[in-house]
Amino acid sequence: MRFEYFLGVEMADLIVLGAVFVAVFNAFYAFIYFAFSKNSLKGRLEHITGIHEHKERISTKFNFFTNIIKYLGRFSFTNKKNDKLSGTKMALSRAGYRGENAQVLFFGTRTFLTILFLIMVLVIAYFVILTNARAILCAVVAAAAGFYLPTLWIWWKAKKRTEQARNGFPDLLDLLVVCMGAGQALDAALNRVGKEMDKTKSVLGEEFGLLNLEIRAGKSRKEALSNLADRIGLDDISSLVTLINQSEELGVSVTQTLQAHSDSMRSKRQIRAETIAARIPVKLTIPLMLFIFPCLMVIIIGPGVISIARNLIGMK
C-alpha cells in the first residue's frame, strides 16, 4: 500500500506540508538556540578582563516567553520529593541546568512543545482533509514527539558534558598531582585546580568551582566531593573521589595515592584508545561494502562491460 494512499493525499501536498512543518520547527529551534545559548568567546573575554555580568538573559529579553513556560510548568511539576523528580533534577544538573526554576522550565517546555506540535498537526490535517482516524494518529505521534524532545535534548547535553569532562580529566589529574607535589594542602590544591580549569571555560572548571563554593559554605570535603561525582556522572571522577576519601580515612599520603592513580588512569586511557582503534575495521565494513566496493566494481568492470556492449551492438 502506497504512503500517499494511506494518508489520502497526493505526494506533492505531503512534500509541501512537510516542508512547512520543518520550516516552522527550524524557526522555533533557531529562536530557542539564539535566545538561550551562551557565547563562549564573550565568556572567555569577560573572564580575562574580570568583567562578569551576572544577569538573567531570559528574564530581560524573553520575559513573556519564559512566563508562559513557567505557567505551563506549574501544572505538570510538583515539589514533592520522589525518585522520579530527583532523577529529573539529577539529569538536568548533569546537563548543566541547575537554576532554581530548572525543573519548572523543563516540564513547561515539554508541555509547550506537546501542545505546539499537536496544534500544528491538527492545522495541517485540516488543510489536507484527513480522515478522523488518520488525523488522530498523526496528532498522537506529534504530541509524543513534542513530549520526548526535551528529554532527548537533556540526554544529549548530559552526554556531551560527560564526554567533555572525560577529555579534560587527564589534564585536571596531572595538575592536581603537581599542586599536591608542590606542598599545597588538598583544599588549596582543589581551589587552584578549579581556578586554572575555569580559565578554559570547561565543564570541569565549572564543576570544581561549585565544589570549592560548597566547601567554603560549610559542607565537609567528603560530602562536596560526593556531590561532584554525582553531578558529573563519570566513572573516572567517582574513582578519584573514592580514592581521596579512603586515603584521608586511612591516613595514607594523598600525593602518593594521586600519583599512583594518575599512572593507572594513563594506562586505562591507553587501553581505551587501543580499543577504539581496534573497532575501526569493523565499523568500516558497512561503508566499504555500500560505497567503496561498488565504485571499485564500476571502475574495474565498467570499461569491459562497455566494450562488450559495443561489440554486441556492432554484431547486430
N, C-alpha and C positions, 0 to 999 in steps of 0.2 A: 504494500500500500504506500503510495507516494505521500511525502510530507505535506505538500500543499493540499492534497485531497483530504488528509486527516484534519487540517485546520479549516478547510472550506474556503480558502482564499488563494489568489494567484501568487506565484513565487515573486513576481515583481513587487507586489504590495508588501509581501513579507520582508523583502530586502529594504524597501523604503522605511517601513516601520521599525525594523531592526536598526537601521542607521540612525533614525531619530532617537530611539532608546539609548543607543551607545553615545550619541552626541550629548544628550541630556545628562547621562551618567558621568561622562568625562568632564562636562562643565561643572557638575556638582563636586566631583573629585578635585578638580583644579581649584575650586573655591576653598574647599577644606584644606588642601595642601598649602596654598599660599597664606591662608588665614592662620594656621596653627603651626606651621613648620618654623624651625629656628634657623637663623642664618649663622652657620658655623664660623664663617670668616669674621662676621661682626662680633661674635662672642670671643674669638681669639683677640681681636683688636681691643675690645673692652677690657679683657684680662691683662693685656700687656700695658695699656695706658692707665690701668687702675680705675677705669670708669665702669661701674656696674649699675645698670639701670634695672632696678627691681620694680617692675611694673607688670600689670596684668594686661597683656595684649588682647586677650579675648574680651575682657570686660570693657575695654576702652573702644575698640574698633568694631567689635561684633557683639555688642551687648544684647541686642534684640534676638539674634540667633541663639546666643547662649542661654538666654532666659527661656526660650522655647524648649531647648534641650533639657534644661533643668526642670521645667514644668512637667514635661513628659516623663522624666526620670523619676520623679517623686511617686508616680503611680505604680512603677514596677520595682522600686527599691525600698527596702525597709532597713532599719538599723538593728534588726535582730541579729544576734551573733550565732551563726551556724556554720557548718563545714563548707557549704556551697558558697556563701558570701565571703568567708575567709579565703577560699580558693580563688575567687574572683579578685579579691584585694591583692593577693599574692601575685596573680598573673599580671595585674595592672602595674604592680610595683616592679616586677621583672621587666616589663615593657618600658619602664621609665615614667609612668604616670602615678605620682604619689601625692597629688594635690588633695585638698580637703574634700573637694567635690568630685574626685576621680570616679568613684563608683556611680554616683548620680549621673554624671555626664555619660558614662559608658552605657548604662541602662537606658538613658534618654536617647542617646544616639541610635541604639538598637531599635527602640520603639519608633523613632522618627523615620529611619530607613525602611522599616517594615511597612509603615503607613504610606511612605512616599512611593515605594515600589508597587504596592498594591493599587494605589490610585493611578499610577502611570499605566499599569497593565489593564486596568478596567477602562481607562480612556482609550487605549489602543484597541481593546476588544470591542468597544462601542463603535469606533470608526470602521473597523473591518467587518463588523456584523458577525461575530462569532456566536455559536450556539451557547446556551447556558452552561452545559456540562464542560465544554472546552474553555469557556471564559473562567469558570470556577477553577479548573485545573491550572490554567496559566496564572491565575491570581494566587493560588496556593504556592506554586513554585516561586513566584516573585516575592511573596511575603517571607517564605523560608530563606530565600537568598538575602533579603534585607535583614532578616533576624540574625543570620550567622556571619554576615560580612564583618561586623565589628569584632566578633570573636576571632575570626581568621586574621584580621589586622593585628590584634593584640598578640596572637600567637606568632605572627611573622616578626613583629617588633621585638618580642622577647627572644626569639631565636637569633635575630640579628645582633642584639646586645650581648647575648651569651657568646656568640662567635667572636665579637669584638673583644670581650673580656678574655676569652681563651687565647686570642692572638697577642694581647698585651700582657698576659700573666708572666711570661718569662722575663721581660724587662723589669716588671714590678718585683719579682722574687730576687733577681740579681741586685737590684737597688736596695732592697731590704737587707740582703746579706752584707752589702758594702756598708750600709749605715750601722748595722749591728757590729760589724767587724771594726768600725772606726771608734767604737766605745760608746755609742749612744744607747740610751735605755730603750726598751721596747716601745713605750708610748711616744718618745721623741722620734724614734725611727718610723713609726707608723704615721706620725704627723708630717715628717719630712717627705716620706714616700707619697702621701696624699697631695702635698703641695707640688711636688715635681710632676706627678702624673696629671694633676689638674691643669698644668700648663698646656698640655696637648689636647685638652677638652675631650678626654677619653672617658669610657664608661667606668673604668677602674678608678680614675681620678675623682669622678663624681661620687662613687660608692665609698671610697676611702675618706672623702671629705665628710660624708654623713657619719662614717664610723668615728671620726675624730670629734664631731659635734656631739654624738651620743656619749662619748667618754667624758667630754667637758661638762655635759649636762648632768652627770652623776651616775650614769649606768656603769656597771662593772665591765671590765675589759672582756671577760668571758661572754657576757650577755651581748655586748656590742659586736663582738666577732661572730657570734652565732647568728645575729640579725644580718650581718654582712653576707654570710654564707647562704642564708635563706633568700635574701634579695637577689643575689646573682644567680643562684641555682647551678653553679658549676662545680663539678667534682674536684677539680684541682684546688679551688678556693676552699671547699669543705675539708679536704685533707690537710691543707695548710692550717686552717683554724683549729682542727682537732689536734694537730701536731703541736701548735703553740700552747694550747690549753693543757695538754698532757705534760709538756715539758715544764711548765710552771708548777703543776701539781706534784710532779716527781722530783723537782729540783734539779733538772738537767740543764746544761748550758743551752740557751736558746740559739746562740750564734752557731755553735757546732751542729745543732739539730737542723737549723735552716740551711747550713752548708751541705749537709748530707742530703737533705730533701731537695735542694737545688740540683745536685748531681743526679738524684733519682728521677726528677722531673725532666732533666735533659735527656736521659736515656729513654724515658717514656715518650718524649716528643720525637725522638729519632725513630722509635718503633712505629709511632703513629704515621710519620712521613713515609716510612717504608711500606706500611700497609696501604696507604693511599696510592703510592706508586705501583704497588702490585695489582691494584684494582683497575688500573688504566687499560691494560689489554682487554679485559673482559668488557669494560664499558665501551671500548672502541669497536667491538664486534658488530653491533647493530648498525652504527653509522657506516662501517666499511661495507657491510652486505647491502645496505639500502642505497648508498650514494656513490661510493668509490668504485666498487666492483662493477656495477652496471656501466659506469663511464669507461672503465678499462675494457669491458667486453665490447662496447660500441667502438672504441678506438682500435682494438685489435681485430675484431671480426668485421667491422663495418666496411673497410675497403674491399675485403674478399667478397662480401655479400653484394656490394655494388658491382664488382666485376662479373660475378656470376649472373646477376640480373641483366647486365648489358649483353652478355653473351647469349643468354636465353632469348632476349628480345631480338638480337641480330639473327639468330637461327630462324625465328619466325619470318 
